[in-house]
């Protein structure tokens, strides 16, 4: 069997108009292989299938083969790994979904059949509340679960990219599901993060070819793969409309557990989460513990109590930490006066403490301690 010819035929077969796994298996039950499907005459296919179809037209099938041949060259030249639905390493979770694609294009080394996966999605207009929750959730999963949890998201602005970046900081594998071919990255601002994901034990994954146009509908279609790859889904923030709510609905349809971060009823980007909870489409989540318990994930054994949670804090950082613990929040102008630290020095301290996950910035120059600091 010619491996290159088989791959080209499979890639072409996966692009048949309206193809689904059920239809693919029905066709292949009557004909030996994807290569045989393209080798057969239109009359032979109609006779084998018992019906006429424009899918069998020679000109149409030849055009699919030609496009697949070009895509095979692109795949080979760019170290991309196609995964066909018959392959042993096709994602088992996704294979159970009725609208799963026949083929995926991937780059990176993440195990897409890892024991534990969670999808984390949300608005592109994430607030400090949603961003801090996302960072904290990923950090707690890394700290508390006795197996690496794969973080799945869509590389979009806001919650998505925060989930990917948090996973990389915590050395958890992460999968970015793209709404376009691997010849580009959207948004362009996330190219650096995409490269780190692919080269750092994560994966970029898509069901689109390099020649496919990028349409708005691609981003909604992409959501089914985020849902299908995940054991459960967390919606960190969402307005009353948006792709995160679509992903939540699909996850429910797939029988996945869905969690949503509650927020104030007056907050625009909590209204979608609150609605999911109100309609019993999602469970409330405030941290990793509830998710771990619901999913029955194994916890790490408790270690010895540390003498100090933050032994690497400088005396000035300790002063800032003590101030925020006492006051609940601090304005940069007030802190520079009350702590006797210059504005330039304080700005540097606050940036360092934000990177350590100890404080969260808010609009207007305000800072609040995270629960790790309290």
C-alpha angles and dihedrals in degrees: 000000000000106000094200092050091047092051092048091049092049092048090051093045090053090059097055108131111264094002117164131173091258093051091044091053091046091054094043091049087065100039128044102240148335089272090054089051090059094040095052122092121247090251092051092052093047090050094048094046097039095231142069120248139171085231088074096054110124095223092051095048092046090053090053091050092050092051091046091051091055091047091050088057090051092048093050094046094050102043093246119159117217115205116201122203091248093055118105092233096053106123106273093206092053093045089066092059115095095222098044114139118252092230137028129196115215143176124189135045106266118137103242089190094054117148096249130034134166129187115217117192139157148135124328086225095064119177126217087260093059095040094051091047090052093050092046094047094052092044092051092048089053092047100043110031117084094218132047110272114215111224113214124194143135107258091240126141118278121015096009098059091040089056092050093046092047090051091052092048090052092044093242119144115252134194121208112202110206131207093214142038124293091253090086143021124227125229093033090213088070097057091104092051090046091054091049090050094051094044098039105061096284133101143233110213135182142155091215126098126227090253095053116109117239109244130177089243090061090072093056092044089051089060092071089063093050088052094043095051093050133083088208139358131230120199105201099182135349140163118230090278131035149098094284090063090049089053090049092052092049090048090054090050089052091051094248123147112252125202128189132194109235121223142176114299089235094057113099095207094050096052094087093050092046089051092052090052093045091052092047090244091122141024121237113258126191098164146341097287096073092047092048092050096046092047093044092230117170116259126219116251113261113262129210117292112262118236089223128014093207109029091156096063115117119230090257091050089049088054091052091046092051091049093052093045090053098043102031091227139016138207114225092233093051093046094051089056099041096042095040093232122137116249092245093050092045092050090055092048092050092050091051092048091048090054089051089055093243101117138028122215120225131192116280097039095291126143131193130190118251118232088258088066096045 
